[in-house]
Amino acid sequence: MKVSIITICYNRQETIAKAIESVLSQDYSTIEYIVIDGNSKDGTKEIIESYSRKIAHYISEPDKGMYDAINKGLKLATGDIIGLMHSDDEFYNSNVVSKIVNAFKNSLDTDGIYGDGIYVTNDSEEKIVRNRIGGNYDIKNINKGWLPLHPTVYLKKEIIERYGHYNLNFKIASDTEFLLRYLFRHKIKMVYISDYIVKMRMGGMSTNYKRAFEVLYEDYKIYKFHNLSAVKVVLLKKMYALSQYLKK
Protein backbone atom coordinates (compact mmCIF):
# COMPACT_ATOMS: atom_id res chain seq x y z
CA MET A 1 0.00 0.00 0.00
CA LYS A 2 1.22 3.47 -0.87
CA VAL A 3 0.57 6.13 1.78
CA SER A 4 0.27 9.77 0.76
CA ILE A 5 1.06 12.24 3.56
CA ILE A 6 0.27 15.92 3.07
CA THR A 7 1.89 18.78 4.97
CA ILE A 8 0.59 22.32 4.51
CA CYS A 9 2.37 25.36 5.90
CA TYR A 10 2.78 29.11 5.89
CA ASN A 11 5.59 30.88 7.74
CA ARG A 12 6.54 27.89 9.90
CA GLN A 13 10.33 28.05 9.86
CA GLU A 14 10.50 27.15 13.57
CA THR A 15 8.68 23.83 13.23
CA ILE A 16 8.58 22.71 9.59
CA ALA A 17 11.88 20.80 9.72
CA LYS A 18 10.68 18.63 12.64
CA ALA A 19 7.45 17.85 10.80
CA ILE A 20 9.33 16.87 7.64
CA GLU A 21 11.91 14.81 9.55
CA SER A 22 9.17 12.91 11.37
CA VAL A 23 7.69 11.84 8.03
CA LEU A 24 11.04 10.99 6.46
CA SER A 25 12.12 8.96 9.50
CA GLN A 26 9.18 6.54 9.28
CA ASP A 27 10.20 2.91 8.90
CA TYR A 28 7.55 2.36 6.22
CA SER A 29 9.14 2.92 2.83
CA THR A 30 6.21 3.40 0.44
CA ILE A 31 5.34 6.98 1.35
CA GLU A 32 4.45 9.72 -1.10
CA TYR A 33 5.23 12.97 0.71
CA ILE A 34 3.48 16.13 -0.46
CA VAL A 35 4.24 19.62 0.89
CA ILE A 36 2.04 22.60 0.06
CA ASP A 37 3.39 26.00 1.14
CA GLY A 38 1.38 29.21 0.95
CA ASN A 39 4.30 31.26 -0.40
CA SER A 40 6.01 31.74 2.98
CA LYS A 41 8.16 34.81 3.61
CA ASP A 42 10.16 33.75 6.67
CA GLY A 43 12.60 31.12 5.43
CA THR A 44 10.18 28.19 5.44
CA LYS A 45 10.53 27.67 1.69
CA GLU A 46 14.31 27.40 1.94
CA ILE A 47 14.00 24.73 4.64
CA ILE A 48 11.53 22.72 2.57
CA GLU A 49 13.70 22.99 -0.52
CA SER A 50 16.64 21.53 1.40
CA TYR A 51 14.62 18.28 1.54
CA SER A 52 13.45 18.49 -2.09
CA ARG A 53 14.98 15.15 -3.14
CA LYS A 54 12.88 13.33 -0.57
CA ILE A 55 9.60 15.14 -1.25
CA ALA A 56 7.43 13.74 -4.06
CA HIS A 57 5.45 16.93 -4.73
CA TYR A 58 6.14 20.47 -3.55
CA ILE A 59 4.14 23.61 -4.32
CA SER A 60 4.74 27.11 -2.98
CA GLU A 61 2.12 29.64 -4.03
CA PRO A 62 -0.58 31.83 -2.46
CA ASP A 63 -3.75 30.02 -1.44
CA LYS A 64 -7.20 30.72 0.00
CA GLY A 65 -6.36 29.31 3.42
CA MET A 66 -5.29 26.04 4.99
CA TYR A 67 -8.16 23.96 3.61
CA ASP A 68 -7.54 25.19 0.08
CA ALA A 69 -3.93 24.09 0.57
CA ILE A 70 -5.03 20.65 1.80
CA ASN A 71 -7.30 20.29 -1.22
CA LYS A 72 -4.34 21.01 -3.49
CA GLY A 73 -2.47 18.20 -1.78
CA LEU A 74 -5.43 15.82 -2.13
CA LYS A 75 -5.54 16.47 -5.87
CA LEU A 76 -1.86 15.48 -6.14
CA ALA A 77 -2.08 12.40 -3.91
CA THR A 78 -1.84 9.01 -5.61
CA GLY A 79 -1.57 6.79 -2.53
CA ASP A 80 -4.02 4.08 -1.54
CA ILE A 81 -4.25 5.78 1.87
CA ILE A 82 -4.12 9.52 2.57
CA GLY A 83 -3.40 11.42 5.79
CA LEU A 84 -2.10 14.76 7.06
CA MET A 85 0.94 15.91 8.98
CA HIS A 86 0.50 19.52 10.08
CA SER A 87 3.57 21.73 10.06
CA ASP A 88 3.51 22.18 13.87
CA ASP A 89 3.19 18.46 14.59
CA GLU A 90 5.22 15.25 14.49
CA PHE A 91 4.52 11.55 14.35
CA TYR A 92 4.62 10.01 17.82
CA ASN A 93 7.39 7.62 16.77
CA SER A 94 9.00 6.12 13.68
CA ASN A 95 6.65 3.15 13.21
CA VAL A 96 3.32 4.98 13.17
CA VAL A 97 2.75 4.64 9.42
CA SER A 98 3.57 0.92 9.58
CA LYS A 99 0.88 0.48 12.25
CA ILE A 100 -1.62 2.41 10.15
CA VAL A 101 -0.95 0.24 7.10
CA ASN A 102 -1.21 -2.94 9.18
CA ALA A 103 -4.57 -1.75 10.53
CA PHE A 104 -5.87 -1.37 6.99
CA LYS A 105 -4.52 -4.79 6.00
CA ASN A 106 -6.14 -6.40 9.04
CA SER A 107 -9.51 -4.75 8.29
CA LEU A 108 -9.79 -4.83 4.52
CA ASP A 109 -13.39 -3.57 4.49
CA THR A 110 -12.65 -0.44 6.51
CA ASP A 111 -12.70 2.98 4.86
CA GLY A 112 -10.47 4.67 7.42
CA ILE A 113 -8.64 4.43 10.70
CA TYR A 114 -7.90 6.81 13.56
CA GLY A 115 -5.91 6.69 16.77
CA ASP A 116 -4.72 8.75 19.72
CA GLY A 117 -2.71 11.93 20.05
CA ILE A 118 -1.04 14.14 22.62
CA TYR A 119 -0.78 17.92 22.84
CA VAL A 120 2.50 19.30 24.17
CA THR A 121 3.80 22.74 25.12
CA ASN A 122 5.50 24.68 22.36
CA ASP A 123 8.92 24.78 24.02
CA SER A 124 11.97 22.60 24.52
CA GLU A 125 10.39 20.74 27.47
CA GLU A 126 7.34 19.62 25.47
CA LYS A 127 5.25 18.89 28.56
CA ILE A 128 2.04 17.00 27.89
CA VAL A 129 -0.94 19.37 28.07
CA ARG A 130 -3.71 17.14 26.78
CA ASN A 131 -4.08 13.42 26.23
CA ARG A 132 -6.50 12.74 23.39
CA ILE A 133 -7.65 9.13 23.44
CA GLY A 134 -9.87 8.32 20.48
CA GLY A 135 -11.69 5.29 21.88
CA ASN A 136 -13.64 2.66 19.99
CA TYR A 137 -15.81 3.95 17.17
CA ASP A 138 -19.53 4.42 17.79
CA ILE A 139 -21.48 6.74 15.51
CA LYS A 140 -23.87 7.54 18.37
CA ASN A 141 -21.07 9.43 20.14
CA ILE A 142 -21.08 12.09 17.43
CA ASN A 143 -24.30 13.43 18.96
CA LYS A 144 -22.38 13.76 22.23
CA GLY A 145 -19.69 15.98 20.71
CA TRP A 146 -17.18 13.24 19.88
CA LEU A 147 -15.09 13.18 16.72
CA PRO A 148 -11.75 11.47 16.07
CA LEU A 149 -8.68 13.68 16.33
CA HIS A 150 -8.36 15.00 12.80
CA PRO A 151 -4.57 14.52 12.28
CA THR A 152 -4.88 10.85 13.32
CA VAL A 153 -7.44 10.09 10.60
CA TYR A 154 -6.25 8.17 7.53
CA LEU A 155 -8.70 7.42 4.72
CA LYS A 156 -8.67 5.38 1.55
CA LYS A 157 -8.20 7.52 -1.54
CA GLU A 158 -11.27 5.99 -3.16
CA ILE A 159 -13.43 7.21 -0.26
CA ILE A 160 -12.10 10.76 -0.54
CA GLU A 161 -12.77 10.73 -4.28
CA ARG A 162 -16.32 9.58 -3.56
CA TYR A 163 -17.27 12.04 -0.83
CA GLY A 164 -15.20 15.07 -1.69
CA HIS A 165 -12.60 17.46 -0.35
CA TYR A 166 -12.71 20.15 2.34
CA ASN A 167 -15.54 22.68 2.16
CA LEU A 168 -13.99 26.11 1.63
CA ASN A 169 -17.14 27.85 2.91
CA PHE A 170 -15.78 27.07 6.39
CA LYS A 171 -12.47 28.83 6.96
CA ILE A 172 -11.15 27.60 10.33
CA ALA A 173 -13.08 24.42 11.25
CA SER A 174 -13.67 22.74 7.90
CA ASP A 175 -12.04 19.60 9.33
CA THR A 176 -15.12 19.27 11.56
CA GLU A 177 -17.41 19.50 8.53
CA PHE A 178 -15.22 17.02 6.65
CA LEU A 179 -15.40 14.45 9.45
CA LEU A 180 -19.14 14.92 9.99
CA ARG A 181 -19.79 14.52 6.27
CA TYR A 182 -17.83 11.28 6.14
CA LEU A 183 -18.79 9.74 9.47
CA PHE A 184 -22.27 11.09 10.19
CA ARG A 185 -23.78 11.69 6.75
CA HIS A 186 -22.14 8.91 4.74
CA LYS A 187 -21.49 6.54 7.65
CA ILE A 188 -18.14 5.28 6.42
CA LYS A 189 -16.55 2.31 8.17
CA MET A 190 -13.89 3.37 10.69
CA VAL A 191 -11.47 1.36 12.82
CA TYR A 192 -9.76 2.62 15.97
CA ILE A 193 -6.18 1.65 16.74
CA SER A 194 -5.13 2.10 20.34
CA ASP A 195 -1.82 3.75 19.53
CA TYR A 196 -0.50 7.28 19.60
CA ILE A 197 -0.32 8.68 16.08
CA VAL A 198 0.68 12.31 16.48
CA LYS A 199 2.28 14.80 18.84
CA MET A 200 0.77 18.26 18.46
CA ARG A 201 2.26 21.53 19.68
CA MET A 202 0.03 24.05 21.42
CA GLY A 203 -0.20 27.35 19.59
CA GLY A 204 -0.14 25.79 16.14
CA MET A 205 -2.81 26.07 13.46
CA SER A 206 -5.25 23.79 15.24
CA THR A 207 -4.54 24.71 18.89
CA ASN A 208 -4.26 28.51 18.85
CA TYR A 209 -6.14 29.92 21.85
CA LYS A 210 -6.78 33.24 20.07
CA ARG A 211 -8.94 31.43 17.52
CA ALA A 212 -10.86 29.35 20.05
CA PHE A 213 -14.05 31.43 19.96
CA GLU A 214 -13.98 31.68 16.18
CA VAL A 215 -13.71 27.89 15.99
CA LEU A 216 -16.55 27.56 18.51
CA TYR A 217 -18.87 29.67 16.36
CA GLU A 218 -17.92 27.93 13.13
CA ASP A 219 -18.39 24.54 14.82
CA TYR A 220 -21.90 25.69 15.72
CA LYS A 221 -22.62 26.58 12.09
CA ILE A 222 -21.22 23.25 10.89
CA TYR A 223 -23.27 21.11 13.28
CA LYS A 224 -26.35 23.11 12.33
CA PHE A 225 -25.47 22.59 8.65
CA HIS A 226 -25.59 18.83 9.30
CA ASN A 227 -28.94 19.10 11.10
CA LEU A 228 -27.60 18.26 14.55
CA SER A 229 -28.57 19.97 17.81
CA ALA A 230 -25.78 22.49 17.35
CA VAL A 231 -25.75 24.26 20.73
CA LYS A 232 -25.98 21.01 22.68
CA VAL A 233 -23.35 19.16 20.64
CA VAL A 234 -20.85 22.05 20.65
CA LEU A 235 -21.17 22.39 24.44
CA LEU A 236 -20.67 18.66 24.90
CA LYS A 237 -17.67 18.78 22.57
CA LYS A 238 -16.02 21.51 24.64
CA MET A 239 -16.80 19.77 27.92
CA TYR A 240 -15.22 16.59 26.56
CA ALA A 241 -12.10 18.53 25.58
CA LEU A 242 -11.90 20.19 29.01
CA SER A 243 -12.11 16.82 30.75
CA GLN A 244 -9.04 15.68 28.82
CA TYR A 245 -7.06 18.67 30.04
CA LEU A 246 -8.13 18.00 33.62
CA LYS A 247 -7.27 14.28 33.44
CA LYS A 248 -3.87 14.65 31.76
One Martini backbone bead per residue (centre of mass of N, CA, C, O) as a GRO file, in nm:
protein
  248
    1MET     BB    1   0.095   0.037   0.023
    2LYS     BB    2   0.028   0.364  -0.041
    3VAL     BB    3   0.129   0.670   0.131
    4SER     BB    4  -0.020   0.981   0.169
    5ILE     BB    5   0.144   1.286   0.280
    6ILE     BB    6   0.027   1.601   0.410
    7THR     BB    7   0.181   1.929   0.406
    8ILE     BB    8   0.102   2.237   0.549
    9CYS     BB    9   0.214   2.592   0.503
   10TYR     BB   10   0.298   2.911   0.692
   11ASN     BB   11   0.535   3.038   0.845
   12ARG     BB   12   0.734   2.756   0.970
   13GLN     BB   13   1.050   2.761   1.055
   14GLU     BB   14   1.041   2.631   1.354
   15THR     BB   15   0.878   2.336   1.257
   16ILE     BB   16   0.906   2.201   0.969
   17ALA     BB   17   1.150   2.010   1.005
   18LYS     BB   18   1.017   1.815   1.212
   19ALA     BB   19   0.789   1.724   1.032
   20ILE     BB   20   0.958   1.611   0.802
   21GLU     BB   21   1.137   1.415   0.967
   22SER     BB   22   0.898   1.239   1.073
   23VAL     BB   23   0.835   1.127   0.791
   24LEU     BB   24   1.127   1.033   0.691
   25SER     BB   25   1.162   0.832   0.961
   26GLN     BB   26   0.994   0.621   0.863
   27ASP     BB   27   0.976   0.259   0.827
   28TYR     BB   28   0.802   0.322   0.586
   29SER     BB   29   0.862   0.334   0.234
   30THR     BB   30   0.561   0.389   0.096
   31ILE     BB   31   0.594   0.725   0.054
   32GLU     BB   32   0.402   1.016  -0.027
   33TYR     BB   33   0.531   1.338  -0.024
   34ILE     BB   34   0.346   1.642   0.054
   35VAL     BB   35   0.405   1.999  -0.007
   36ILE     BB   36   0.220   2.296   0.101
   37ASP     BB   37   0.284   2.632   0.028
   38GLY     BB   38   0.189   2.988   0.093
   39ASN     BB   39   0.431   3.172   0.039
   40SER     BB   40   0.662   3.216   0.222
   41LYS     BB   41   0.874   3.477   0.419
   42ASP     BB   42   1.074   3.318   0.664
   43GLY     BB   43   1.229   3.036   0.537
   44THR     BB   44   1.059   2.783   0.476
   45LYS     BB   45   1.127   2.721   0.179
   46GLU     BB   46   1.430   2.658   0.223
   47ILE     BB   47   1.382   2.413   0.401
   48ILE     BB   48   1.219   2.242   0.207
   49GLU     BB   49   1.432   2.246  -0.031
   50SER     BB   50   1.645   2.071   0.134
   51TYR     BB   51   1.423   1.812   0.081
   52SER     BB   52   1.344   1.767  -0.227
   53ARG     BB   53   1.443   1.461  -0.283
   54LYS     BB   54   1.207   1.354  -0.056
   55ILE     BB   55   0.986   1.502  -0.225
   56ALA     BB   56   0.732   1.450  -0.447
   57HIS     BB   57   0.560   1.722  -0.373
   58TYR     BB   58   0.594   2.082  -0.451
   59ILE     BB   59   0.430   2.383  -0.330
   60SER     BB   60   0.456   2.753  -0.389
   61GLU     BB   61   0.163   2.941  -0.309
   62PRO     BB   62  -0.101   3.104  -0.303
   63ASP     BB   63  -0.396   3.095  -0.094
   64LYS     BB   64  -0.731   3.034   0.075
   65GLY     BB   65  -0.602   2.850   0.281
   66MET     BB   66  -0.566   2.551   0.444
   67TYR     BB   67  -0.792   2.393   0.279
   68ASP     BB   68  -0.688   2.460   0.002
   69ALA     BB   69  -0.414   2.325   0.044
   70ILE     BB   70  -0.518   2.041   0.097
   71ASN     BB   71  -0.666   2.008  -0.174
   72LYS     BB   72  -0.409   2.017  -0.342
   73GLY     BB   73  -0.291   1.758  -0.219
   74LEU     BB   74  -0.526   1.564  -0.295
   75LYS     BB   75  -0.487   1.598  -0.608
   76LEU     BB   76  -0.186   1.467  -0.595
   77ALA     BB   77  -0.266   1.212  -0.471
   78THR     BB   78  -0.178   0.835  -0.511
   79GLY     BB   79  -0.259   0.689  -0.274
   80ASP     BB   80  -0.440   0.455  -0.093
   81ILE     BB   81  -0.354   0.645   0.144
   82ILE     BB   82  -0.463   0.935   0.347
   83GLY     BB   83  -0.279   1.204   0.516
   84LEU     BB   84  -0.173   1.420   0.788
   85MET     BB   85   0.096   1.678   0.847
   86HIS     BB   86   0.146   1.917   1.039
   87SER     BB   87   0.382   2.180   1.085
   88ASP     BB   88   0.356   2.144   1.424
   89ASP     BB   89   0.403   1.838   1.394
   90GLU     BB   90   0.433   1.482   1.492
   91PHE     BB   91   0.522   1.185   1.511
   92TYR     BB   92   0.544   0.975   1.776
   93ASN     BB   93   0.693   0.769   1.579
   94SER     BB   94   0.856   0.551   1.336
   95ASN     BB   95   0.583   0.329   1.329
   96VAL     BB   96   0.305   0.449   1.249
   97VAL     BB   97   0.256   0.380   0.948
   98SER     BB   98   0.275   0.075   0.984
   99LYS     BB   99   0.023   0.055   1.168
  100ILE     BB  100  -0.178   0.168   0.967
  101VAL     BB  101  -0.140  -0.042   0.745
  102ASN     BB  102  -0.207  -0.291   0.921
  103ALA     BB  103  -0.498  -0.202   0.982
  104PHE     BB  104  -0.594  -0.224   0.690
  105LYS     BB  105  -0.511  -0.524   0.641
  106ASN     BB  106  -0.697  -0.630   0.893
  107SER     BB  107  -0.933  -0.423   0.752
  108LEU     BB  108  -1.043  -0.431   0.438
  109ASP     BB  109  -1.344  -0.283   0.484
  110THR     BB  110  -1.223  -0.027   0.555
  111ASP     BB  111  -1.201   0.337   0.517
  112GLY     BB  112  -1.075   0.395   0.814
  113ILE     BB  113  -0.852   0.549   1.053
  114TYR     BB  114  -0.775   0.589   1.411
  115GLY     BB  115  -0.634   0.761   1.701
  116ASP     BB  116  -0.397   0.901   1.900
  117GLY     BB  117  -0.307   1.199   2.105
  118ILE     BB  118  -0.081   1.474   2.176
  119TYR     BB  119  -0.030   1.763   2.374
  120VAL     BB  120   0.221   2.019   2.364
  121THR     BB  121   0.445   2.229   2.441
  122ASN     BB  122   0.605   2.522   2.287
  123ASP     BB  123   0.893   2.372   2.377
  124SER     BB  124   1.163   2.196   2.495
  125GLU     BB  125   0.991   2.019   2.704
  126GLU     BB  126   0.716   1.905   2.614
  127LYS     BB  127   0.458   1.912   2.777
  128ILE     BB  128   0.179   1.761   2.870
  129VAL     BB  129  -0.162   1.883   2.817
  130ARG     BB  130  -0.301   1.655   2.627
  131ASN     BB  131  -0.509   1.357   2.615
  132ARG     BB  132  -0.606   1.190   2.309
  133ILE     BB  133  -0.856   0.956   2.319
  134GLY     BB  134  -1.051   0.800   2.094
  135GLY     BB  135  -1.176   0.531   2.082
  136ASN     BB  136  -1.425   0.351   2.007
  137TYR     BB  137  -1.642   0.321   1.751
  138ASP     BB  138  -1.944   0.544   1.765
  139ILE     BB  139  -2.186   0.720   1.611
  140LYS     BB  140  -2.344   0.821   1.867
  141ASN     BB  141  -2.109   1.017   1.976
  142ILE     BB  142  -2.156   1.263   1.791
  143ASN     BB  143  -2.402   1.373   1.968
  144LYS     BB  144  -2.166   1.418   2.212
  145GLY     BB  145  -1.901   1.559   2.056
  146TRP     BB  146  -1.761   1.339   1.894
  147LEU     BB  147  -1.429   1.309   1.744
  148PRO     BB  148  -1.176   1.249   1.577
  149LEU     BB  149  -0.856   1.315   1.545
  150HIS     BB  150  -0.769   1.451   1.260
  151PRO     BB  151  -0.445   1.372   1.236
  152THR     BB  152  -0.533   1.046   1.273
  153VAL     BB  153  -0.667   1.040   0.997
  154TYR     BB  154  -0.716   0.765   0.762
  155LEU     BB  155  -0.784   0.736   0.409
  156LYS     BB  156  -0.917   0.630   0.138
  157LYS     BB  157  -0.905   0.751  -0.172
  158GLU     BB  158  -1.185   0.649  -0.277
  159ILE     BB  159  -1.345   0.804  -0.057
  160ILE     BB  160  -1.258   1.092  -0.125
  161GLU     BB  161  -1.362   1.081  -0.420
  162ARG     BB  162  -1.663   1.034  -0.332
  163TYR     BB  163  -1.695   1.279  -0.082
  164GLY     BB  164  -1.467   1.481  -0.084
  165HIS     BB  165  -1.351   1.774   0.013
  166TYR     BB  166  -1.296   2.067   0.146
  167ASN     BB  167  -1.492   2.322   0.277
  168LEU     BB  168  -1.452   2.668   0.193
  169ASN     BB  169  -1.687   2.798   0.371
  170PHE     BB  170  -1.487   2.693   0.590
  171LYS     BB  171  -1.200   2.836   0.746
  172ILE     BB  172  -1.136   2.687   1.066
  173ALA     BB  173  -1.352   2.402   1.063
  174SER     BB  174  -1.355   2.194   0.813
  175ASP     BB  175  -1.281   1.928   0.958
  176THR     BB  176  -1.555   1.889   1.088
  177GLU     BB  177  -1.720   1.869   0.829
  178PHE     BB  178  -1.566   1.635   0.705
  179LEU     BB  179  -1.623   1.425   0.931
  180LEU     BB  180  -1.932   1.445   0.928
  181ARG     BB  181  -1.974   1.364   0.634
  182TYR     BB  182  -1.841   1.082   0.661
  183LEU     BB  183  -1.965   0.968   0.935
  184PHE     BB  184  -2.269   1.078   0.948
  185ARG     BB  185  -2.376   1.084   0.652
  186HIS     BB  186  -2.202   0.821   0.518
  187LYS     BB  187  -2.103   0.599   0.712
  188ILE     BB  188  -1.827   0.510   0.747
  189LYS     BB  189  -1.569   0.285   0.798
  190MET     BB  190  -1.420   0.251   1.124
  191VAL     BB  191  -1.092   0.225   1.288
  192TYR     BB  192  -0.940   0.164   1.596
  193ILE     BB  193  -0.619   0.255   1.729
  194SER     BB  194  -0.423   0.192   2.025
  195ASP     BB  195  -0.241   0.460   1.925
  196TYR     BB  196  -0.001   0.682   1.879
  197ILE     BB  197   0.031   0.927   1.617
  198VAL     BB  198   0.046   1.228   1.752
  199LYS     BB  199   0.227   1.542   1.800
  200MET     BB  200   0.107   1.845   1.944
  201ARG     BB  201   0.137   2.190   1.929
  202MET     BB  202   0.086   2.454   2.096
  203GLY     BB  203  -0.018   2.726   1.877
  204GLY     BB  204  -0.111   2.618   1.636
  205MET     BB  205  -0.347   2.592   1.398
  206SER     BB  206  -0.532   2.391   1.605
  207THR     BB  207  -0.434   2.549   1.911
  208ASN     BB  208  -0.526   2.844   1.906
  209TYR     BB  209  -0.661   3.048   2.140
  210LYS     BB  210  -0.748   3.302   1.965
  211ARG     BB  211  -0.950   3.093   1.788
  212ALA     BB  212  -1.162   2.954   1.970
  213PHE     BB  213  -1.428   3.125   1.916
  214GLU     BB  214  -1.433   3.088   1.613
  215VAL     BB  215  -1.456   2.780   1.620
  216LEU     BB  216  -1.714   2.763   1.785
  217TYR     BB  217  -1.896   2.906   1.575
  218GLU     BB  218  -1.834   2.721   1.334
  219ASP     BB  219  -1.924   2.462   1.463
  220TYR     BB  220  -2.216   2.545   1.490
  221LYS     BB  221  -2.270   2.575   1.184
  222ILE     BB  222  -2.195   2.281   1.110
  223TYR     BB  223  -2.401   2.126   1.285
  224LYS     BB  224  -2.641   2.268   1.156
  225PHE     BB  225  -2.582   2.180   0.861
  226HIS     BB  226  -2.622   1.863   0.983
  227ASN     BB  227  -2.879   1.856   1.173
  228LEU     BB  228  -2.787   1.930   1.459
  229SER     BB  229  -2.762   2.003   1.799
  230ALA     BB  230  -2.553   2.251   1.818
  231VAL     BB  231  -2.535   2.356   2.109
  232LYS     BB  232  -2.513   2.084   2.253
  233VAL     BB  233  -2.268   1.961   2.097
  234VAL     BB  234  -2.062   2.187   2.147
  235LEU     BB  235  -2.066   2.169   2.455
  236LEU     BB  236  -1.982   1.870   2.473
  237LYS     BB  237  -1.715   1.904   2.323
  238LYS     BB  238  -1.585   2.102   2.532
  239MET     BB  239  -1.613   1.921   2.781
  240TYR     BB  240  -1.442   1.691   2.674
  241ALA     BB  241  -1.183   1.855   2.641
  242LEU     BB  242  -1.156   1.948   2.938
  243SER     BB  243  -1.129   1.663   3.063
  244GLN     BB  244  -0.847   1.610   2.932
  245TYR     BB  245  -0.695   1.828   3.082
  246LEU     BB  246  -0.767   1.730   3.376
  247LYS     BB  247  -0.648   1.416   3.322
  248LYS     BB  248  -0.334   1.441   3.234
   0.00000   0.00000   0.00000
